[in-house]
Amino acid sequence: MNREAFVTEYARWLEQGTAAFFVGAGLSRKAGYPDWRTLLKGIAGELKIDLDHEHDLAGVAQWYINKTGRQRTRIAQTIKDSFPDMAEVPQAQRIMARLPVRHIWTTNYDRLIERAWELQRRSLDVKAIKSDLSVSSPWADTVLYKMHGSVDHPSEIVIATDDYEMYRQTRSGFLQVLNGHLIGLHCLFLGFSFTDPNISHLLSIIRESMGEHATQHYAIVRKPQKSSRKDAEQLLPYELARHAHWVDDLQRYGINCVEIEDYAEIDSILLEVEAAVARRSVFVSGSYPDDVRDDLRLLIEKIATEIGKNIAHQGLRLVSGFGLTVGSSVIGGVLGQAYSNSVPSLDRSLCLRPFPQVTPAGFEEAEFRRRYREDMMQQAGICVFVGGARQGDQGIELAPGVIEEYEIARALGKIIIPVASTGGAAAEIWKRLASDGGAVTARLPEEIFQTLGLTDASVESTCAAIASAICSATKRG
């Protein structure tokens, strides 16, 4: 599947809330964690088995359990020792934690996904054993289904042939939930290889769930690489041909593949997906003293309202910290446009994060406010700056919070739309951009950037330029 087409499609499913991830061992290797072959290497040695000649790794684990009189102690200890929490969380998991995904499935035992969500300060409801399925965490951002168990419960992991054969009895609840998700959600499979012993198990579940009418799913798969084996030169063409047939065959299960050469490419693809999702949300920054009634205030209110209408008209989401005057006006514009629809979807149209009046205990005010701004601005790919003034001791002055939001926007690589005709920080931001790369730095077409810098432009031409800037930004690749 074409990479660009995948990014566009999957970003749309994420925005609509119908996307899910399915994570395999390949995504954990960057943290230094072992794949199946490495995990079973010691056990295979005791069995005098060469893993280079084995594809049925679950069978190898089963042979060891048989040899030890059905004892799983050694395997459980190997699992526990192989996945310590000390490894750095790879970028792929960090990006996933920033995306609006509600459901994640994994066959991995490690805790990288849990730690990624902790780093992002998001709540994760983990389902690792059968009893977890009957207890819900209503405030969780995401639900993680560890269908083959977790390092937290090493004695209950799925690893041997017996575990797969008895799965419908021992973990039937996971299958029931998974069947529903494979029917109703669009899953992205990450970190699975052609030799992964979990693949055939997963594909049989998809086939059983939907037959010939499979929902559209996706997989980012790595092409076979030249190994260190003596016969690698002769073996690679065969493996590439086999891989090509496998990719074609995945169409039977509704899975479209994006092929890569290295697992590291997953990071850049996920970053593109994140950017595409973010461009569907617009952060509007700005303020003006609430007790000042003058012509500039009327101008700011009118422009902010029109911005809100345009955001809603383009089917985008507003992200706002509810700055004085600007916040209420832009929200009013969004609501007015949204309610013109017969069934307005306010949850999808608005993300409001008013600043708390009291800094939480244990935080310095400046540190907390910057972190709060960063968390809020991560939600959007487009940042519009309107006004940006406050009442100071000597009269009206630039709002430092709006300037800080501009600095964060630049650091995060956002598309910046400063409306200079509204004065305050917005005018200052346009000047700073003009002296440091101009339209290129703002990531706007030159003509639009120049129009936004006109301080004497009419409201109509200013609003038209803002609308064009937002439209242009949403279409950027």
Secondary structure as GFF3:
##gff-version 3
##sequence-region A 1 477
A	DSSP	alpha_helix	3	16	.	.	.	ID=ss1
A	DSSP	beta_strand	19	23	.	.	.	ID=ss2
A	DSSP	three_ten_helix	25	27	.	.	.	ID=ss3
A	DSSP	three_ten_helix	29	31	.	.	.	ID=ss4
A	DSSP	alpha_helix	36	39	.	.	.	ID=ss5
A	DSSP	alpha_helix	41	46	.	.	.	ID=ss6
A	DSSP	three_ten_helix	51	53	.	.	.	ID=ss7
A	DSSP	alpha_helix	57	67	.	.	.	ID=ss8
A	DSSP	alpha_helix	73	82	.	.	.	ID=ss9
A	DSSP	alpha_helix	91	98	.	.	.	ID=ss10
A	DSSP	beta_strand	103	106	.	.	.	ID=ss11
A	DSSP	alpha_helix	112	119	.	.	.	ID=ss12
A	DSSP	beta_strand	124	127	.	.	.	ID=ss13
A	DSSP	three_ten_helix	130	134	.	.	.	ID=ss14
A	DSSP	beta_strand	142	146	.	.	.	ID=ss15
A	DSSP	three_ten_helix	154	156	.	.	.	ID=ss16
A	DSSP	alpha_helix	161	165	.	.	.	ID=ss17
A	DSSP	alpha_helix	167	170	.	.	.	ID=ss18
A	DSSP	alpha_helix	172	184	.	.	.	ID=ss19
A	DSSP	beta_strand	186	190	.	.	.	ID=ss20
A	DSSP	alpha_helix	199	210	.	.	.	ID=ss21
A	DSSP	beta_strand	217	222	.	.	.	ID=ss22
A	DSSP	alpha_helix	232	249	.	.	.	ID=ss23
A	DSSP	three_ten_helix	250	253	.	.	.	ID=ss24
A	DSSP	beta_strand	255	260	.	.	.	ID=ss25
A	DSSP	alpha_helix	265	278	.	.	.	ID=ss26
A	DSSP	beta_strand	281	287	.	.	.	ID=ss27
A	DSSP	alpha_helix	295	313	.	.	.	ID=ss28
A	DSSP	beta_strand	317	320	.	.	.	ID=ss29
A	DSSP	alpha_helix	326	338	.	.	.	ID=ss30
A	DSSP	alpha_helix	346	349	.	.	.	ID=ss31
A	DSSP	beta_strand	350	352	.	.	.	ID=ss32
A	DSSP	alpha_helix	365	377	.	.	.	ID=ss33
A	DSSP	beta_strand	382	387	.	.	.	ID=ss34
A	DSSP	beta_strand	389	392	.	.	.	ID=ss35
A	DSSP	beta_strand	395	398	.	.	.	ID=ss36
A	DSSP	alpha_helix	400	411	.	.	.	ID=ss37
A	DSSP	beta_strand	415	419	.	.	.	ID=ss38
A	DSSP	three_ten_helix	420	422	.	.	.	ID=ss39
A	DSSP	alpha_helix	424	434	.	.	.	ID=ss40
A	DSSP	alpha_helix	439	442	.	.	.	ID=ss41
A	DSSP	alpha_helix	446	452	.	.	.	ID=ss42
A	DSSP	alpha_helix	459	474	.	.	.	ID=ss43
###
